[in-house]
């Protein structure tokens, strides 16, 4: 029979507390010694260690210290973390181990002290044993820091805040372990269940993220939600704060230009500490209530039944099923359907995990058959849980907001040409050498659309791709800003050409051009020079040396007007005849610029009449023609699809070659060697039906050279076979790679250009019944 006393007086509590401290003084001494050696001593060695005068560091950041209070070295951070995470668990298992021994349990419960007092005294003693060395070691580091660097109140505040955070997490670990100890019958079970409880919530959150990423098309993780997974366990919360050292300059001064994600992490981490303090108190109070009713006969009994072991077994079964399903569905290919393969392996993994847990917790297999129905039920739950993601996440994939609810939409789509990438620039700074510099504050990779017709076009695109299978090449993300203040984000990869076709109309709108075309936001007075290039990299001529700011603005206006006059038909079927490439170089205003391009590229074609007219009026186009008598050879890499040419830029279905790459004259010798080698091979590369390959072509015939030159284009439809063509001129060491769609070439020339296949990429078109395969 167990004797219990519900209450005890203060004298009993104090006496028992002192007795517990005396009996565990060895732990206190060991922890104090470890913290002294691996924390203040490491700090002192780092900041007061001998340095030669030439290497003497003068600033705190030169010593490689980190932590919000700049109070840790790499060594001390590792051991400090290990001590404060391991010690609370060890103390909880040690001080509460009497519950798991029948003899010790009867003795402890027979003394005239309430069970609540016993548990509270142990907790107070454990936190004293840990907290006193922690506080003293931190105060010693503060003294060392002041002696070396001076007193910085902000650093002291950060250090004390982190110290409090570590103690809160240590208390949380102790409280969870104590809660487990009163529910189970052995120390081994206490350790296993505690470790699972401390890690299962962030693990389950990570697995949910994994399932969303694998099966939900368009899924976009929320950074804040993903980062907060680390705050869901006291084991991870404080180590994560080491990554936040950069929010201030090392002396406590907040860095305004720092990534706001770090400030959000810091705020969320502080809030998580408050929550864990409340949860820890809750766990401990609940442990007190359960302990008062705990039977002494539970000691030394293996844990098989009850809410806690059932929760642990089912949760671990779910997590293991998801992990095993993921690993083996990718590692094996005996089933063509990835989803079915995942479900089969998840079922196998769940059942095996449940059987193993039963055997471990019961020290054998005697109860496995009896409890197997529960494991089968959890396996079914795991499969249903997985199927939710495989079937669209309860409508997640198909969710497209109504047009009436959309305020604006952001989309990372720069259209036909993303050669011009606008930037946000800070105020001008004069460097030591007298040159001006502007700091890049942001790079605009998205456009924000507010006009109803543009939002409708994006919505139509979204409806077309939502929930569909992967296509081939393109990727794109979008974010709706709704009128109720919420946002909805999606990201898609492997988009089909017919889907991107729906976005072409937005390229013609004024608000799209105002964010992507530099002629709309660069001013004439900011232009420092203009450069005109021919198509082949032969002529590079600076023009407009004597132009006024008004004349530069007139040219920019002409470029903008030509862009605004583009029709959808012209954009969908680019047949323009290229004339030249116009480059504009500009400096932002001294105060910086919200949107700017310091180097802008503009095409001059027969469909930019206003630009052409201005340049012709200024005689800038005189002499831009190359002398074809000097062109002695041409080489071409021919791709079955325009998409395969890495020289393209742009997210549109109409791809651009404005920022084409350069080549050297030595490339001709390399091409010649490759062709001779391939022609000497007994077996030529053969392409299967639907496969894509790369062909190599070389000609010194003047007719071939002129024919290819006449068909050079700035643009190419994604589905068009295209050649990347290099023209070699006498006296020129380099040139510019140009693009030639094969559709405009004579059939005989096309046949010769595709006669020698250099490689077989092995890709086939993506349809509902086909998939990527490789045959390199």
Residue pairs with C-beta under 8 A, 6 or more apart in sequence:
2 106
2 109
2 110
2 295
2 296
3 109
3 110
3 112
4 109
4 114
4 115
4 292
5 112
5 113
5 114
6 114
6 116
6 292
7 114
7 117
8 112
8 113
8 114
8 117
12 112
12 113
12 117
13 117
13 120
13 121
16 113
16 117
16 118
16 121
17 121
17 124
17 125
20 95
20 121
20 122
20 125
21 28
21 125
21 128
21 129
24 91
24 94
24 95
24 125
24 129
27 87
27 91
27 94
27 129
28 129
28 132
28 133
31 83
31 87
31 129
31 130
31 133
32 132
32 133
32 136
34 79
34 83
35 80
35 83
35 133
35 134
35 137
36 133
36 137
36 140
38 75
38 76
38 79
38 80
38 83
39 76
39 79
39 80
39 137
39 141
40 137
40 140
40 141
40 144
42 73
42 75
42 76
42 79
43 65
43 71
43 72
43 73
43 76
43 141
43 144
43 145
44 144
45 73
46 63
46 64
46 65
46 73
47 63
47 65
47 144
47 145
47 148
47 149
48 144
48 148
51 57
57 63
59 250
60 70
60 149
60 250
60 251
61 70
61 249
61 250
64 73
64 74
65 71
65 72
65 73
65 250
66 72
66 74
66 77
66 242
66 245
67 77
67 158
67 159
67 162
67 241
67 242
67 245
68 158
68 159
68 161
68 162
68 241
68 244
68 245
68 247
68 248
69 155
69 156
69 158
69 159
69 160
69 162
70 145
70 155
70 245
70 250
71 138
71 141
71 142
71 145
71 155
71 159
72 80
72 242
77 242
80 166
81 238
81 239
84 130
84 134
84 166
84 169
84 170
84 238
85 169
85 170
85 173
85 235
87 130
87 170
88 126
88 130
88 170
88 171
88 173
88 174
88 177
89 173
89 174
89 177
89 191
89 194
91 126
91 129
91 130
91 174
92 126
92 173
92 174
92 177
92 178
92 181
92 194
93 177
93 181
93 187
93 190
93 191
93 194
95 122
95 125
95 126
96 119
96 122
96 177
96 178
96 181
96 182
96 190
97 104
97 187
98 104
98 105
98 107
98 108
99 105
99 181
99 182
99 294
99 298
99 299
100 181
100 184
100 185
100 186
100 187
100 190
100 299
100 300
101 299
101 300
102 296
102 297
102 299
102 300
104 299
105 296
105 299
106 296
108 118
109 115
109 296
114 292
115 288
115 291
115 292
115 294
116 288
116 291
116 292
119 178
119 182
119 284
119 287
119 288
119 291
120 288
122 178
123 174
123 175
123 178
123 284
126 174
127 167
127 170
127 171
127 174
130 167
130 170
131 167
131 170
134 163
134 166
134 167
135 163
138 159
138 160
138 163
141 159
142 156
142 159
145 152
145 155
152 251
152 252
153 252
154 248
154 251
154 252
154 253
155 251
155 252
157 252
158 248
158 252
161 270
162 238
162 241
164 273
165 237
165 238
165 241
165 269
165 273
166 238
168 234
168 273
168 276
168 277
168 280
169 234
169 235
169 237
169 238
169 273
169 276
170 234
171 277
171 280
172 234
172 276
172 277
172 279
172 280
172 283
173 194
173 198
173 234
173 235
174 280
175 279
175 280
175 281
175 283
175 284
175 287
176 194
176 197
176 198
176 234
176 280
176 283
177 190
177 194
178 283
178 284
178 287
179 283
179 284
179 286
179 287
179 290
180 189
180 190
180 193
180 194
180 197
180 308
181 190
181 287
182 287
182 290
182 291
182 294
183 193
183 290
183 303
183 306
183 308
184 190
184 193
184 298
184 303
184 308
184 309
185 298
185 299
185 300
185 301
185 302
185 303
186 300
186 301
186 302
186 303
189 302
189 303
189 309
189 361
192 360
192 361
193 303
193 308
193 309
193 312
196 312
196 315
196 316
197 312
198 233
198 234
198 235
199 233
199 235
200 312
200 315
200 316
200 319
201 232
201 233
202 229
202 230
202 232
202 233
202 236
203 319
204 315
204 318
204 319
205 229
205 232
206 229
207 319
207 322
207 323
209 221
209 226
209 229
210 322
210 326
211 322
211 386
211 389
212 219
212 221
212 389
212 393
213 219
213 221
214 326
214 389
215 339
215 386
215 389
215 390
215 393
216 389
216 392
216 393
216 396
216 397
217 397
217 466
217 467
217 468
217 470
217 492
218 396
218 397
218 465
218 466
218 467
218 490
218 491
218 492
219 393
219 396
219 490
219 491
220 477
220 479
220 489
220 490
220 491
223 261
224 261
224 264
224 268
227 261
227 264
227 265
227 268
228 268
228 272
230 236
230 237
230 240
231 237
231 240
231 268
231 269
231 272
232 272
234 276
234 280
237 269
237 272
237 273
237 276
240 265
240 269
241 266
241 269
243 262
243 265
244 262
244 265
244 266
244 269
246 255
246 258
246 262
247 254
247 255
247 258
247 262
247 263
247 266
248 254
248 255
249 255
257 441
302 361
302 362
302 363
303 309
303 361
304 358
304 361
304 362
304 367
304 371
309 361
310 374
312 357
313 354
313 357
313 358
313 361
313 374
313 375
313 378
314 374
314 378
314 381
316 353
316 357
317 350
317 353
317 354
317 357
317 375
317 378
317 379
317 382
318 350
318 378
318 381
318 382
318 385
320 349
320 350
320 353
321 346
321 347
321 349
321 350
321 353
321 379
321 382
321 386
322 346
322 382
322 385
322 386
323 349
324 345
324 346
324 348
324 349
324 350
324 352
324 353
325 342
325 343
325 345
325 346
325 349
325 386
326 342
327 345
328 341
328 345
328 349
329 338
329 341
329 342
329 345
330 338
332 341
332 345
334 341
335 341
335 344
339 390
342 386
342 390
343 383
343 386
343 387
346 382
346 383
346 386
347 379
347 382
347 383
350 375
350 378
350 379
350 382
351 375
351 376
351 379
354 372
354 374
354 375
354 378
354 379
355 365
355 368
355 372
355 375
358 365
358 367
358 368
358 371
358 375
359 365
359 368
362 368
388 394
392 398
392 467
397 466
397 467
398 466
398 467
399 466
399 488
400 459
400 462
400 463
400 466
401 459
401 480
401 482
401 488
403 452
403 455
403 456
403 459
405 482
405 483
405 484
406 455
406 459
406 480
406 481
406 482
406 483
407 450
407 481
407 482
407 483
408 448
408 449
408 450
408 455
408 480
408 481
409 448
409 449
409 454
409 455
409 458
409 459
409 478
409 479
409 480
409 481
410 446
410 447
410 448
410 449
410 478
410 479
410 481
411 446
411 447
411 449
411 458
411 476
411 477
411 478
411 479
411 503
412 445
412 446
412 476
412 477
412 478
412 651
413 446
413 447
413 476
413 503
413 506
413 651
413 652
414 421
414 445
414 447
414 516
414 650
414 651
415 506
415 507
415 512
415 516
415 650
415 651
415 652
416 507
416 571
416 574
416 650
416 652
416 654
416 655
416 656
416 715
417 601
417 603
417 649
417 650
417 656
417 658
417 659
418 516
418 649
418 650
418 651
418 656
419 601
419 649
419 656
419 658
419 659
420 516
420 517
420 518
420 597
420 600
420 601
421 443
421 444
421 445
421 597
422 443
422 444
422 515
422 516
422 518
422 521
422 595
422 596
422 597
423 440
423 441
423 442
423 443
423 444
423 595
423 596
423 597
423 598
424 440
424 441
424 442
424 443
424 444
424 592
424 593
424 594
424 595
424 596
425 438
425 439
425 440
425 441
425 588
425 592
425 593
425 596
426 438
426 439
426 440
426 441
426 592
427 438
427 439
427 590
427 591
427 592
428 436
428 437
428 438
428 588
428 589
428 590
428 591
428 592
429 436
429 437
429 438
429 439
430 436
430 437
431 437
436 587
438 587
438 588
438 592
438 593
441 592
444 515
444 595
447 511
447 512
447 515
447 516
448 515
449 455
449 458
449 506
449 509
449 511
449 512
450 511
451 509
451 511
453 505
453 509
454 505
454 506
454 509
454 511
454 512
457 502
457 503
457 505
457 506
458 478
458 503
458 506
460 502
461 499
461 500
461 502
461 503
462 478
462 490
464 498
464 499
464 502
465 492
465 495
465 496
465 499
466 490
468 496
468 499
469 766
469 768
470 493
470 494
470 766
471 494
471 495
471 496
471 497
471 499
471 766
472 494
472 495
472 496
472 497
472 643
472 763
472 765
472 766
473 494
473 495
473 643
473 718
474 493
474 494
474 495
474 500
474 651
474 653
475 491
475 492
475 493
475 494
475 495
476 491
476 492
476 495
476 500
476 651
477 489
477 490
477 491
477 492
478 489
478 490
478 491
479 487
479 488
479 489
479 490
480 487
480 488
480 489
481 487
482 488
494 766
496 766
497 653
497 718
497 719
500 651
500 652
500 653
500 718
501 572
501 653
503 652
504 568
504 571
504 572
504 652
504 653
504 654
505 568
506 512
507 513
507 566
507 571
507 652
508 564
508 566
508 567
508 568
508 571
510 564
513 520
513 560
513 563
513 564
514 520
514 521
515 595
517 559
517 560
517 563
518 584
518 596
518 597
518 600
518 602
519 556
519 557
519 559
519 560
519 563
519 600
519 602
520 560
521 593
521 595
521 596
521 597
522 556
522 584
522 586
522 596
522 597
522 600
523 549
523 553
523 556
524 549
524 550
524 551
524 552
524 553
524 554
524 555
524 556
525 549
525 552
525 553
526 586
526 587
526 588
526 589
526 596
527 549
527 552
527 556
527 584
527 585
527 586
528 585
528 586
528 587
529 542
529 544
529 545
529 584
529 585
530 542
530 543
530 544
530 547
530 552
530 555
530 582
530 583
530 584
530 585
531 540
531 541
531 542
531 543
531 582
531 583
531 585
532 539
532 540
532 541
532 543
532 580
532 581
532 582
532 583
532 604
532 615
532 620
532 621
532 624
533 539
533 540
533 541
533 580
533 581
533 582
533 583
533 736
534 580
534 581
534 624
534 625
534 626
535 578
535 580
535 581
535 712
535 736
535 738
536 626
536 709
536 727
536 729
536 735
536 736
536 738
537 662
537 732
537 734
537 735
537 736
538 626
538 729
538 732
538 735
539 623
539 624
539 626
541 623
541 624
543 615
543 618
543 620
544 551
544 552
544 555
544 618
544 620
547 555
547 618
554 614
555 611
555 614
555 615
556 584
558 610
558 611
558 613
558 614
559 582
559 602
559 608
559 610
559 611
561 610
562 607
562 608
562 609
562 610
562 611
565 610
566 607
570 576
570 607
571 654
572 654
573 717
574 654
574 713
574 714
574 715
574 716
574 717
576 603
576 605
576 606
576 607
576 608
576 713
576 714
576 715
577 605
577 606
578 603
578 604
578 605
578 712
578 713
578 714
579 604
579 605
579 606
579 612
579 621
579 624
580 604
580 615
580 621
580 624
581 601
581 602
581 603
581 604
581 658
582 601
582 602
582 603
582 604
582 611
582 615
583 599
583 600
583 601
583 602
584 597
584 599
584 600
584 602
585 598
585 599
586 596
586 597
586 598
586 599
586 600
587 598
588 596
588 598
601 658
601 659
602 608
602 611
603 658
603 714
604 611
604 612
604 615
605 612
605 714
606 612
612 621
615 621
626 729
627 729
628 702
628 705
628 706
628 709
630 729
630 730
630 731
631 705
631 709
631 727
631 728
631 729
631 730
632 700
632 728
632 729
632 730
633 668
633 698
633 699
633 700
633 705
633 727
633 728
634 698
634 699
634 700
634 704
634 705
634 708
634 725
634 726
634 727
634 728
635 667
635 668
635 671
635 696
635 697
635 698
635 699
635 725
635 726
635 728
636 696
636 697
636 698
636 708
636 723
636 724
636 725
636 726
636 740
636 753
637 645
637 694
637 695
637 696
637 697
637 723
637 724
638 694
638 695
638 696
638 697
638 721
638 722
638 723
638 742
638 753
638 754
639 645
639 692
639 694
639 721
639 722
639 723
639 724
640 692
640 693
640 721
641 692
641 718
641 719
641 720
641 721
641 722
642 648
642 655
642 716
642 717
642 718
642 719
642 720
642 721
642 722
642 741
643 655
643 718
643 719
644 692
644 694
644 761
645 655
645 716
645 722
645 724
645 739
647 657
647 660
647 661
647 724
647 737
647 739
648 655
648 656
648 657
648 716
648 739
649 655
649 656
649 657
649 658
649 659
650 656
653 717
653 718
654 715
654 716
654 717
654 718
655 715
655 716
655 717
655 718
656 714
656 715
657 713
657 714
657 715
657 716
657 738
657 739
658 714
660 736
660 737
660 738
660 739
661 736
661 737
662 734
662 735
662 736
662 737
663 726
663 734
663 735
663 736
663 737
664 733
664 734
665 728
665 732
665 733
665 734
665 735
667 726
668 698
668 726
668 728
671 696
671 698
672 698
674 696
674 758
675 696
675 698
675 756
678 684
678 685
678 696
678 756
678 758
679 756
684 756
684 757
685 693
685 757
685 758
685 759
685 760
686 757
686 760
687 693
687 757
687 760
690 764
690 765
690 770
691 760
691 761
691 762
691 763
691 764
691 775
692 760
692 761
692 762
692 763
692 764
693 757
693 758
693 759
693 760
693 761
694 757
694 758
694 759
694 761
695 753
695 754
695 755
695 756
695 757
695 758
696 756
696 758
697 723
697 752
697 753
697 754
697 755
697 756
699 705
699 752
704 749
705 727
707 745
707 746
707 749
708 723
708 725
708 727
708 740
708 745
708 749
709 727
711 740
711 741
711 744
711 745
712 725
712 738
712 739
712 740
713 739
713 740
713 741
714 739
716 722
716 739
716 741
717 741
720 741
720 742
720 743
721 741
721 742
721 743
722 739
722 740
722 741
722 742
723 739
723 740
723 741
723 742
723 753
724 737
724 738
724 739
725 737
725 738
725 739
725 740
726 735
726 737
726 738
727 735
727 738
728 735
729 735
742 750
742 753
745 753
759 776
760 775
760 776
761 776
762 773
762 774
762 775
762 776
763 772
763 773
763 774
764 770
764 771
764 772
764 773
766 772
